[in-house]
Amino acid sequence: MTKTGYINAAFRSSQNNEAYLFINDKYVLLDYAPGTSNDKVLYGPTPVRDG
């Protein structure tokens, strides 16, 4: 999403184990499993203006 890869903001979804991560003008919807390394991107990266 960016060369530096810094997350500007994040918040938990209303769905279990899902979170939105925002980097500059894009976002992803992430499925995370606490205590594991099985995280996966469900949607994105996509521009915020398209969401």
Jmol script that loads the backbone (N, CA, C; Angstrom):
load data "model"
ATOM      1  N   MET A   1       0.823  -1.185   0.000  1.00  0.00           N
ATOM      2  CA  MET A   1       0.000   0.000   0.000  1.00  0.00           C
ATOM      3  C   MET A   1       0.870   1.253   0.000  1.00  0.00           C
ATOM      4  N   THR A   2       1.910   1.262   0.783  1.00  0.00           N
ATOM      5  CA  THR A   2       2.894   2.338   0.733  1.00  0.00           C
ATOM      6  C   THR A   2       4.261   1.713   0.890  1.00  0.00           C
ATOM      7  N   LYS A   3       5.270   2.461   0.513  1.00  0.00           N
ATOM      8  CA  LYS A   3       6.623   1.942   0.676  1.00  0.00           C
ATOM      9  C   LYS A   3       7.005   1.855   2.136  1.00  0.00           C
ATOM     10  N   THR A   4       6.525   2.780   2.957  1.00  0.00           N
ATOM     11  CA  THR A   4       6.866   2.760   4.372  1.00  0.00           C
ATOM     12  C   THR A   4       6.016   1.773   5.144  1.00  0.00           C
ATOM     13  N   GLY A   5       4.749   1.581   4.739  1.00  0.00           N
ATOM     14  CA  GLY A   5       3.905   0.566   5.347  1.00  0.00           C
ATOM     15  C   GLY A   5       3.369   0.890   6.728  1.00  0.00           C
ATOM     16  N   TYR A   6       3.312   2.153   7.104  1.00  0.00           N
ATOM     17  CA  TYR A   6       2.807   2.517   8.426  1.00  0.00           C
ATOM     18  C   TYR A   6       1.285   2.525   8.451  1.00  0.00           C
ATOM     19  N   ILE A   7       0.711   1.955   9.492  1.00  0.00           N
ATOM     20  CA  ILE A   7      -0.737   1.969   9.677  1.00  0.00           C
ATOM     21  C   ILE A   7      -1.110   3.287  10.330  1.00  0.00           C
ATOM     22  N   ASN A   8      -2.022   4.036   9.692  1.00  0.00           N
ATOM     23  CA  ASN A   8      -2.474   5.315  10.228  1.00  0.00           C
ATOM     24  C   ASN A   8      -3.586   5.148  11.249  1.00  0.00           C
ATOM     25  N   ALA A   9      -4.442   4.155  11.043  1.00  0.00           N
ATOM     26  CA  ALA A   9      -5.558   3.923  11.966  1.00  0.00           C
ATOM     27  C   ALA A   9      -6.044   2.490  11.797  1.00  0.00           C
ATOM     28  N   ALA A  10      -6.706   1.992  12.836  1.00  0.00           N
ATOM     29  CA  ALA A  10      -7.275   0.647  12.793  1.00  0.00           C
ATOM     30  C   ALA A  10      -8.462   0.597  13.740  1.00  0.00           C
ATOM     31  N   PHE A  11      -9.465  -0.180  13.371  1.00  0.00           N
ATOM     32  CA  PHE A  11     -10.554  -0.423  14.313  1.00  0.00           C
ATOM     33  C   PHE A  11     -11.176  -1.784  14.047  1.00  0.00           C
ATOM     34  N   ARG A  12     -11.718  -2.356  15.094  1.00  0.00           N
ATOM     35  CA  ARG A  12     -12.332  -3.672  15.041  1.00  0.00           C
ATOM     36  C   ARG A  12     -13.677  -3.594  14.335  1.00  0.00           C
ATOM     37  N   SER A  13     -13.961  -4.579  13.524  1.00  0.00           N
ATOM     38  CA  SER A  13     -15.242  -4.695  12.846  1.00  0.00           C
ATOM     39  C   SER A  13     -16.298  -5.201  13.826  1.00  0.00           C
ATOM     40  N   SER A  14     -17.557  -5.118  13.447  1.00  0.00           N
ATOM     41  CA  SER A  14     -18.618  -5.700  14.271  1.00  0.00           C
ATOM     42  C   SER A  14     -18.654  -7.225  14.132  1.00  0.00           C
ATOM     43  N   GLN A  15     -17.941  -7.750  13.154  1.00  0.00           N
ATOM     44  CA  GLN A  15     -17.825  -9.197  12.959  1.00  0.00           C
ATOM     45  C   GLN A  15     -16.674  -9.738  13.804  1.00  0.00           C
ATOM     46  N   ASN A  16     -16.773 -10.967  14.264  1.00  0.00           N
ATOM     47  CA  ASN A  16     -15.715 -11.575  15.072  1.00  0.00           C
ATOM     48  C   ASN A  16     -14.407 -11.670  14.298  1.00  0.00           C
ATOM     49  N   ASN A  17     -13.326 -11.274  14.959  1.00  0.00           N
ATOM     50  CA  ASN A  17     -11.967 -11.416  14.428  1.00  0.00           C
ATOM     51  C   ASN A  17     -11.743 -10.718  13.092  1.00  0.00           C
ATOM     52  N   GLU A  18     -12.396  -9.578  12.884  1.00  0.00           N
ATOM     53  CA  GLU A  18     -12.163  -8.766  11.696  1.00  0.00           C
ATOM     54  C   GLU A  18     -11.814  -7.352  12.123  1.00  0.00           C
ATOM     55  N   ALA A  19     -10.900  -6.738  11.366  1.00  0.00           N
ATOM     56  CA  ALA A  19     -10.478  -5.371  11.664  1.00  0.00           C
ATOM     57  C   ALA A  19     -10.200  -4.635  10.361  1.00  0.00           C
ATOM     58  N   TYR A  20     -10.425  -3.334  10.388  1.00  0.00           N
ATOM     59  CA  TYR A  20     -10.096  -2.457   9.271  1.00  0.00           C
ATOM     60  C   TYR A  20      -8.775  -1.771   9.580  1.00  0.00           C
ATOM     61  N   LEU A  21      -7.858  -1.783   8.620  1.00  0.00           N
ATOM     62  CA  LEU A  21      -6.576  -1.100   8.754  1.00  0.00           C
ATOM     63  C   LEU A  21      -6.494  -0.042   7.665  1.00  0.00           C
ATOM     64  N   PHE A  22      -6.100   1.173   8.055  1.00  0.00           N
ATOM     65  CA  PHE A  22      -6.012   2.299   7.132  1.00  0.00           C
ATOM     66  C   PHE A  22      -4.568   2.745   6.993  1.00  0.00           C
ATOM     67  N   ILE A  23      -4.114   2.839   5.742  1.00  0.00           N
ATOM     68  CA  ILE A  23      -2.768   3.304   5.433  1.00  0.00           C
ATOM     69  C   ILE A  23      -2.906   4.350   4.336  1.00  0.00           C
ATOM     70  N   ASN A  24      -2.595   5.591   4.699  1.00  0.00           N
ATOM     71  CA  ASN A  24      -2.754   6.727   3.790  1.00  0.00           C
ATOM     72  C   ASN A  24      -4.178   6.760   3.248  1.00  0.00           C
ATOM     73  N   ASP A  25      -4.378   6.626   1.931  1.00  0.00           N
ATOM     74  CA  ASP A  25      -5.723   6.742   1.359  1.00  0.00           C
ATOM     75  C   ASP A  25      -6.341   5.387   1.013  1.00  0.00           C
ATOM     76  N   LYS A  26      -5.802   4.306   1.586  1.00  0.00           N
ATOM     77  CA  LYS A  26      -6.314   2.967   1.307  1.00  0.00           C
ATOM     78  C   LYS A  26      -6.661   2.241   2.600  1.00  0.00           C
ATOM     79  N   TYR A  27      -7.470   1.178   2.460  1.00  0.00           N
ATOM     80  CA  TYR A  27      -7.791   0.355   3.629  1.00  0.00           C
ATOM     81  C   TYR A  27      -7.897  -1.109   3.224  1.00  0.00           C
ATOM     82  N   VAL A  28      -7.776  -1.975   4.214  1.00  0.00           N
ATOM     83  CA  VAL A  28      -7.993  -3.411   4.028  1.00  0.00           C
ATOM     84  C   VAL A  28      -8.892  -3.908   5.150  1.00  0.00           C
ATOM     85  N   LEU A  29      -9.622  -4.961   4.874  1.00  0.00           N
ATOM     86  CA  LEU A  29     -10.386  -5.670   5.897  1.00  0.00           C
ATOM     87  C   LEU A  29      -9.616  -6.947   6.178  1.00  0.00           C
ATOM     88  N   LEU A  30      -9.217  -7.115   7.416  1.00  0.00           N
ATOM     89  CA  LEU A  30      -8.350  -8.216   7.812  1.00  0.00           C
ATOM     90  C   LEU A  30      -9.101  -9.195   8.698  1.00  0.00           C
ATOM     91  N   ASP A  31      -8.949 -10.472   8.421  1.00  0.00           N
ATOM     92  CA  ASP A  31      -9.452 -11.539   9.289  1.00  0.00           C
ATOM     93  C   ASP A  31      -8.264 -11.990  10.123  1.00  0.00           C
ATOM     94  N   TYR A  32      -8.355 -11.832  11.429  1.00  0.00           N
ATOM     95  CA  TYR A  32      -7.235 -12.197  12.293  1.00  0.00           C
ATOM     96  C   TYR A  32      -7.679 -13.266  13.282  1.00  0.00           C
ATOM     97  N   ALA A  33      -6.748 -14.103  13.637  1.00  0.00           N
ATOM     98  CA  ALA A  33      -7.004 -15.165  14.603  1.00  0.00           C
ATOM     99  C   ALA A  33      -6.059 -14.949  15.778  1.00  0.00           C
ATOM    100  N   PRO A  34      -6.567 -14.455  16.904  1.00  0.00           N
ATOM    101  CA  PRO A  34      -5.700 -14.174  18.051  1.00  0.00           C
ATOM    102  C   PRO A  34      -4.867 -15.392  18.452  1.00  0.00           C
ATOM    103  N   GLY A  35      -3.589 -15.151  18.694  1.00  0.00           N
ATOM    104  CA  GLY A  35      -2.691 -16.209  19.131  1.00  0.00           C
ATOM    105  C   GLY A  35      -2.154 -17.084  18.014  1.00  0.00           C
ATOM    106  N   THR A  36      -2.468 -16.732  16.753  1.00  0.00           N
ATOM    107  CA  THR A  36      -1.968 -17.513  15.620  1.00  0.00           C
ATOM    108  C   THR A  36      -1.335 -16.577  14.600  1.00  0.00           C
ATOM    109  N   SER A  37      -0.798 -17.147  13.552  1.00  0.00           N
ATOM    110  CA  SER A  37      -0.269 -16.348  12.441  1.00  0.00           C
ATOM    111  C   SER A  37      -1.092 -16.603  11.178  1.00  0.00           C
ATOM    112  N   ASN A  38      -2.376 -16.891  11.347  1.00  0.00           N
ATOM    113  CA  ASN A  38      -3.266 -17.229  10.232  1.00  0.00           C
ATOM    114  C   ASN A  38      -4.054 -16.034   9.710  1.00  0.00           C
ATOM    115  N   ASP A  39      -3.541 -14.813   9.874  1.00  0.00           N
ATOM    116  CA  ASP A  39      -4.250 -13.624   9.412  1.00  0.00           C
ATOM    117  C   ASP A  39      -4.359 -13.633   7.887  1.00  0.00           C
ATOM    118  N   LYS A  40      -5.483 -13.092   7.370  1.00  0.00           N
ATOM    119  CA  LYS A  40      -5.628 -12.988   5.923  1.00  0.00           C
ATOM    120  C   LYS A  40      -6.436 -11.752   5.571  1.00  0.00           C
ATOM    121  N   VAL A  41      -6.159 -11.204   4.409  1.00  0.00           N
ATOM    122  CA  VAL A  41      -6.869 -10.037   3.902  1.00  0.00           C
ATOM    123  C   VAL A  41      -8.157 -10.518   3.242  1.00  0.00           C
ATOM    124  N   LEU A  42      -9.289 -10.014   3.732  1.00  0.00           N
ATOM    125  CA  LEU A  42     -10.589 -10.371   3.169  1.00  0.00           C
ATOM    126  C   LEU A  42     -10.987  -9.449   2.026  1.00  0.00           C
ATOM    127  N   TYR A  43     -10.534  -8.188   2.105  1.00  0.00           N
ATOM    128  CA  TYR A  43     -10.911  -7.193   1.107  1.00  0.00           C
ATOM    129  C   TYR A  43      -9.841  -6.124   1.045  1.00  0.00           C
ATOM    130  N   GLY A  44      -9.474  -5.733  -0.157  1.00  0.00           N
ATOM    131  CA  GLY A  44      -8.524  -4.645  -0.319  1.00  0.00           C
ATOM    132  C   GLY A  44      -7.127  -5.145  -0.633  1.00  0.00           C
ATOM    133  N   PRO A  45      -6.207  -4.223  -0.720  1.00  0.00           N
ATOM    134  CA  PRO A  45      -6.349  -2.805  -0.419  1.00  0.00           C
ATOM    135  C   PRO A  45      -7.172  -2.081  -1.483  1.00  0.00           C
ATOM    136  N   THR A  46      -7.942  -1.131  -1.024  1.00  0.00           N
ATOM    137  CA  THR A  46      -8.782  -0.331  -1.906  1.00  0.00           C
ATOM    138  C   THR A  46      -8.792   1.111  -1.411  1.00  0.00           C
ATOM    139  N   PRO A  47      -8.951   2.067  -2.306  1.00  0.00           N
ATOM    140  CA  PRO A  47      -9.018   3.461  -1.870  1.00  0.00           C
ATOM    141  C   PRO A  47     -10.216   3.699  -0.947  1.00  0.00           C
ATOM    142  N   VAL A  48     -10.027   4.509   0.059  1.00  0.00           N
ATOM    143  CA  VAL A  48     -11.101   4.834   1.003  1.00  0.00           C
ATOM    144  C   VAL A  48     -12.291   5.427   0.263  1.00  0.00           C
ATOM    145  N   ARG A  49     -12.052   6.218  -0.743  1.00  0.00           N
ATOM    146  CA  ARG A  49     -13.149   6.868  -1.479  1.00  0.00           C
ATOM    147  C   ARG A  49     -14.061   5.862  -2.175  1.00  0.00           C
ATOM    148  N   ASP A  50     -13.568   4.621  -2.419  1.00  0.00           N
ATOM    149  CA  ASP A  50     -14.373   3.595  -3.079  1.00  0.00           C
ATOM    150  C   ASP A  50     -15.128   2.715  -2.095  1.00  0.00           C
ATOM    151  N   GLY A  51     -14.853   2.862  -0.791  1.00  0.00           N
ATOM    152  CA  GLY A  51     -15.441   1.990   0.225  1.00  0.00           C
ATOM    153  C   GLY A  51     -16.772   2.461   0.654  1.00  0.00           C
TER     154      GLY A  51
END
end "model"
wireframe off; spacefill off
backbone 0.3
color backbone group
